[in-house]
Amino acid sequence: MFIELKNHKAHVFEHNKIEDPKSNIFILPGAGMDHRIGSMIDMSQLYSSSNVFSLDFPGHGFTTGEVLYSIEEMSEFLIQLLKKMSIENPILIGHSMGGLIALDVSLKLDCKLSILMNTSYPLMVGEILLQHAKGNLDQANEFMTKYGVFNVPETKVQAKTFGTMGAGFYGRSKGTIKSPYGTKNIENDPQREINVYPLKRLFNQTQKEIMSHDLKACSAYKAEDISKIKNTSFIYGEKDKLARFNPENDIHANTVDKNIVIMDNTGHFPFFESPKELSKILEELITNTCI
């Protein structure tokens, strides 16, 4: 569905719809991604009690209007959306950048629960990745998946092209490949490119600079008072090189251990690498805390 806001036409994907839900759950995508991450997160076990939504931030997916360049601006966008939808005390599930947005929103209004998934604070982004994101989206995707993915599921492909979901511009051969998003070199492992494509396609946006804007926003974000954090749980990947778990971080000062989950043999993208385990974790965190 689309919701008219002051400066944007917001796209919100409804996973289900029930009357008088006990909770309203919003899945917030990471940098360069959109509502499609929701298709990789199975929340069906909560459909009988909760409404589940995945949304597109401006410049991502189907949401139209001016691009936003900071976590605070994206946080305000979500707050406006919640008000327009007449939703109070939401449950927010934010992946990476989406976790920073969830954090910022939870510091500004009451949330029943915020789940920060693969989100470190502060979330610093290396200069090499920033440069790739600015000039070549495919190279940025290469970097993100090379260092972010630990457990690569095998993808069965019947067509003589790379990946699935319309990746016809990929020839199934080694070497440098050109696409609408830049170039990539798959000299070493063509099969890995096939296996990782279902994740990489989530980064493909109509504006190639979106990844660059998002990563800069992540690096620049500083919460006003991190000590006020409440009703927050954390999910980390044991093998995540992009957002590592640091038990000494101030963000965990008021967090009890049961609200910090470390997923074994999982990197930065648990909804791609370990979807069944992630689904179980989310169900437990939400039902034990809110339902």
Sequence and secondary structure as in RCSB ss.txt:
>XXXX:A:sequence
MFIELKNHKAHVFEHNKIEDPKSNIFILPGAGMDHRIGSMIDMSQLYSSSNVFSLDFPGHGFTTGEVLYSIEEMS
EFLIQLLKKMSIENPILIGHSMGGLIALDVSLKLDCKLSILMNTSYPLMVGEILLQHAKGNLDQANEFMTKYGVF
NVPETKVQAKTFGTMGAGFYGRSKGTIKSPYGTKNIENDPQREINVYPLKRLFNQTQKEIMSHDLKACSAYKAED
ISKIKNTSFIYGEKDKLARFNPENDIHANTVDKNIVIMDNTGHFPFFESPKELSKILEELITNTCI
>XXXX:A:secstr
 EEE SSEEEEEEES   SS SEEEEEE  TT  GGGGGGS  GGGTTTEEEEEE  TTSTT EE    SHHHHH
HHHHHHHHHTT  S EEEEETHHHHHHHHHHTTS  SEEEEES  SS    HHHHHHHHH HHHHHHHHHHHH S
S       SSBSSSSS TT BSSSSEEEETTEEEE SS HHHHHHHHHHHGGG  SSTTHHHHHHHHHHH   S 
GGG  SEEEEEETT SSS   TTSGGGTT  GGGEEEETT  S HHHHSHHHHHHHHHHHHHHHT 
